[in-house]
Amino acid sequence: MSEPVNPRPSDLRAARVADTEERILTAARELFVRDGYAATTLKAVADAARVGHRTVYVRFGTKADLLKRVVDVAIVGDTQPVDLPSRDWYQLALSAPTAAERLARLADGVAALMARAGDVFAVAVQAEPVEPDIAEAFRAGRAATSASMREFFTKLHTDGLIAETADVGWLCDTAGALGQNQTYLLLRETLHWEPGQYRDWLYTTWTRLVAAASAPAEDGPQ
C-alpha cells in the first residue's frame, strides 16, 4: 500500500493565494452590485472578505483594477487564465456541423455570459465616466467582442454554411452589435428581459440576419 503524498509547501501557498483571491472577488462583486461603484471601498471589500486591508491593496492596487478583475472573471466564469475565444463553448460554436447549431451554441454562450456578468457590466458603466482605466478596458472589451463575432460569422461563410455571395461585412457588423454588453443592458433595462429571453432573441435575430445577408440585393429606385 502506497504512502499518502503530503502536499508541497508551494502547492499549499498557491491554494491559500487562490482562496484569498476568490474571497476578495466574491466580496467585491457583492458590494459593487449592491452599493454601486462610488460607495464601495477597498477597506469594505477587505472587511467583507475577512482579509487584511493591505492584502487587497497589495493584490489589486486600486478599486478600478479590482473592478476590472471582477468583470474579467464574470465574463469567462472562473479565475483560470483562459481567454474567452479559447473557451470550449466558443470553440464548439465555431465548429458545429450546421449553421443552426452554430448560432444556437453562440446564443447559448453569449446569454450565459450576460447572465453572469450583466450586473458587473452595469457597475462598470457607472465607473466609466470617472475611471479612465475602466473606460479603456470597456473599449478594449467592445473591440474584442466585435473581433470574436467577426471571426464567427466569417467562418460561417468560409465553411460554406451560408451563401457564397452573402454580404459578410454587413452581417459581421450588424450581428456583432447584438452581442455587445450595451445591447443586453439596454434590453434588460427597457424590456425587463431575462437572459433566456435575450438568448431566444439572439438566435432568432441572428438566423434572420444570416438569411438577409444571403438574399440577393434588391435594386434601388430607378
C-alpha positions as CSV (number, residue, x, y, z in Angstrom):
1,M,0.0,0.0,0.0
2,S,1.5,3.3,-1.0
3,E,2.1,6.1,1.5
4,P,0.0,9.2,1.2
5,V,1.8,12.1,-0.5
6,N,1.9,15.3,1.5
7,P,1.2,18.5,-0.4
8,R,4.3,20.5,-1.2
9,P,4.6,23.9,0.6
10,S,4.4,25.6,-2.7
11,D,1.1,23.9,-3.5
12,L,-0.3,24.9,-0.1
13,R,0.8,28.5,-0.7
14,A,-0.8,28.5,-4.1
15,A,-4.0,27.2,-2.7
16,R,-4.1,29.8,0.0
17,V,-3.5,32.6,-2.6
18,A,-6.3,31.3,-4.8
19,D,-8.7,31.0,-1.8
20,T,-7.9,34.6,-0.7
21,E,-8.4,35.9,-4.3
22,E,-11.7,34.1,-4.6
23,R,-12.9,35.5,-1.3
24,I,-11.9,39.1,-2.3
25,L,-13.5,38.8,-5.7
26,T,-16.7,37.4,-4.3
27,A,-16.9,40.1,-1.7
28,A,-16.1,42.8,-4.2
29,R,-18.7,41.7,-6.7
30,E,-21.4,41.6,-3.9
31,L,-20.5,45.1,-2.7
32,F,-20.1,46.7,-6.2
33,V,-23.5,45.3,-7.3
34,R,-25.3,46.2,-4.0
35,D,-23.8,49.6,-3.2
36,G,-22.5,50.8,-6.6
37,Y,-19.0,51.7,-7.7
38,A,-18.6,55.1,-5.9
39,A,-19.8,53.8,-2.5
40,T,-17.7,50.7,-2.5
41,T,-14.2,51.0,-0.8
42,L,-11.3,48.6,-0.8
43,K,-11.5,48.7,3.0
44,A,-15.1,47.5,2.9
45,V,-14.1,44.7,0.5
46,A,-11.3,43.6,2.8
47,D,-13.7,43.5,5.8
48,A,-16.3,41.6,3.8
49,A,-13.7,39.1,2.6
50,R,-12.2,38.7,6.1
51,V,-8.7,39.6,4.9
52,G,-6.3,42.4,5.9
53,H,-6.8,45.7,4.3
54,R,-3.2,45.7,3.0
55,T,-3.9,42.3,1.3
56,V,-6.4,43.9,-1.0
57,Y,-4.2,46.9,-1.8
58,V,-1.2,44.7,-2.5
59,R,-3.1,42.2,-4.6
60,F,-5.2,44.7,-6.7
61,G,-3.7,48.1,-6.2
62,T,-6.8,50.3,-7.0
63,K,-10.5,50.0,-6.9
64,A,-10.6,50.3,-10.7
65,D,-8.2,47.4,-11.0
66,L,-10.3,45.3,-8.6
67,L,-13.4,46.0,-10.7
68,K,-11.6,45.1,-13.9
69,R,-10.7,41.7,-12.4
70,V,-14.2,41.2,-11.1
71,V,-15.5,41.9,-14.7
72,D,-12.9,39.6,-16.3
73,V,-13.8,36.7,-14.0
74,A,-17.6,37.2,-14.6
75,I,-17.1,37.2,-18.4
76,V,-15.3,33.8,-18.5
77,G,-16.8,32.3,-15.4
78,D,-13.7,31.4,-13.4
79,T,-10.2,32.6,-12.5
80,Q,-8.4,30.3,-14.9
81,P,-6.0,32.1,-17.4
82,V,-8.0,31.1,-20.4
83,D,-9.5,33.8,-22.6
84,L,-13.0,33.8,-24.0
85,P,-12.1,32.8,-27.6
86,S,-10.3,29.7,-26.2
87,R,-13.2,28.6,-24.1
88,D,-14.9,25.3,-25.0
89,W,-18.3,26.7,-25.7
90,Y,-17.0,29.2,-28.2
91,Q,-14.8,26.7,-30.0
92,L,-17.8,24.3,-30.2
93,A,-19.8,27.2,-31.7
94,L,-17.2,27.7,-34.3
95,S,-17.1,24.0,-35.3
96,A,-20.7,22.7,-35.1
97,P,-21.8,21.0,-38.4
98,T,-24.7,23.3,-39.3
99,A,-25.3,27.0,-39.2
100,A,-28.4,26.5,-37.0
101,E,-26.3,24.6,-34.4
102,R,-23.5,27.1,-34.5
103,L,-25.9,30.0,-34.0
104,A,-27.7,28.1,-31.2
105,R,-24.4,27.4,-29.4
106,L,-23.3,31.0,-29.8
107,A,-26.6,32.3,-28.5
108,D,-26.3,30.0,-25.5
109,G,-22.8,31.1,-24.7
110,V,-23.4,34.8,-25.1
111,A,-26.6,34.7,-23.0
112,A,-24.9,32.7,-20.3
113,L,-22.1,35.3,-20.3
114,M,-24.5,38.1,-19.9
115,A,-26.3,36.3,-17.1
116,R,-23.0,36.0,-15.2
117,A,-21.6,39.4,-16.0
118,G,-24.6,41.7,-16.6
119,D,-24.7,43.1,-13.0
120,V,-21.0,44.0,-13.0
121,F,-21.2,45.4,-16.5
122,A,-23.8,47.8,-15.1
123,V,-21.3,48.8,-12.4
124,A,-18.6,49.3,-14.9
125,V,-20.9,51.7,-16.8
126,Q,-21.2,53.7,-13.6
127,A,-17.4,53.8,-13.3
128,E,-16.5,54.7,-16.9
129,P,-17.0,58.5,-16.6
130,V,-14.7,58.8,-13.6
131,E,-12.2,56.0,-14.2
132,P,-10.1,56.2,-17.4
133,D,-8.8,52.7,-16.9
134,I,-12.3,51.3,-16.7
135,A,-13.3,53.2,-19.8
136,E,-10.2,51.9,-21.7
137,A,-10.9,48.4,-20.5
138,F,-14.5,48.6,-21.8
139,R,-13.3,50.0,-25.2
140,A,-11.0,47.0,-25.4
141,G,-13.8,44.7,-24.4
142,R,-16.1,46.0,-27.1
143,A,-13.3,45.6,-29.7
144,A,-12.7,42.0,-28.5
145,T,-16.4,41.2,-28.8
146,S,-16.5,42.7,-32.3
147,A,-13.5,40.6,-33.3
148,S,-14.9,37.4,-31.9
149,M,-18.2,38.0,-33.7
150,R,-16.4,38.8,-36.9
151,E,-14.5,35.6,-36.6
152,F,-17.6,33.6,-36.0
153,F,-19.7,34.9,-38.9
154,T,-16.7,35.0,-41.3
155,K,-16.0,31.3,-40.5
156,L,-19.7,30.5,-41.1
157,H,-19.2,31.9,-44.6
158,T,-15.8,30.3,-45.3
159,D,-17.0,26.9,-44.2
160,G,-19.8,27.1,-46.8
161,L,-22.7,27.3,-44.3
162,I,-24.1,30.5,-45.8
163,A,-24.3,31.7,-49.4
164,E,-21.0,32.4,-51.1
165,T,-22.5,35.8,-52.2
166,A,-23.5,36.8,-48.7
167,D,-22.7,40.3,-47.6
168,V,-20.3,39.2,-44.8
169,G,-19.1,42.6,-43.8
170,W,-22.7,43.8,-43.2
171,L,-23.5,40.6,-41.4
172,C,-20.5,40.8,-39.1
173,D,-21.2,44.4,-38.2
174,T,-24.9,44.0,-37.7
175,A,-25.0,40.7,-36.0
176,G,-22.0,41.6,-33.9
177,A,-23.7,44.6,-32.4
178,L,-26.4,42.3,-30.8
179,G,-23.7,40.5,-28.8
180,Q,-22.4,43.7,-27.1
181,N,-22.9,44.2,-23.4
182,Q,-24.6,47.5,-24.0
183,T,-27.3,45.8,-26.1
184,Y,-28.0,43.3,-23.3
185,L,-28.1,46.1,-20.6
186,L,-30.5,48.2,-22.8
187,L,-32.9,45.3,-23.3
188,R,-32.7,44.3,-19.6
189,E,-33.5,47.9,-18.6
190,T,-36.1,48.8,-21.1
191,L,-37.9,45.5,-21.8
192,H,-37.0,43.8,-18.5
193,W,-35.8,40.7,-20.3
194,E,-34.3,37.7,-18.5
195,P,-31.2,36.0,-20.1
196,G,-33.4,33.3,-21.6
197,Q,-35.4,35.8,-23.5
198,Y,-32.3,37.5,-24.7
199,R,-30.9,34.1,-25.8
200,D,-34.0,33.3,-27.9
201,W,-34.0,36.8,-29.4
202,L,-30.3,36.4,-30.3
203,Y,-30.8,33.1,-32.0
204,T,-33.9,34.3,-33.9
205,T,-32.4,37.6,-35.0
206,W,-29.1,36.1,-36.0
207,T,-30.9,33.5,-38.0
208,R,-32.8,36.2,-39.9
209,L,-29.8,38.3,-40.4
210,V,-27.9,35.4,-42.0
211,A,-30.8,34.8,-44.3
212,A,-31.0,38.6,-45.1
213,A,-27.2,38.7,-45.8
214,S,-27.6,35.8,-48.2
215,A,-30.5,37.2,-50.1
216,P,-29.9,38.9,-53.5
217,A,-29.7,42.6,-53.1
218,E,-32.8,44.5,-54.3
219,D,-32.5,47.1,-56.9
220,G,-33.0,50.6,-55.7
221,P,-35.3,53.2,-57.3
222,Q,-34.7,53.8,-60.9
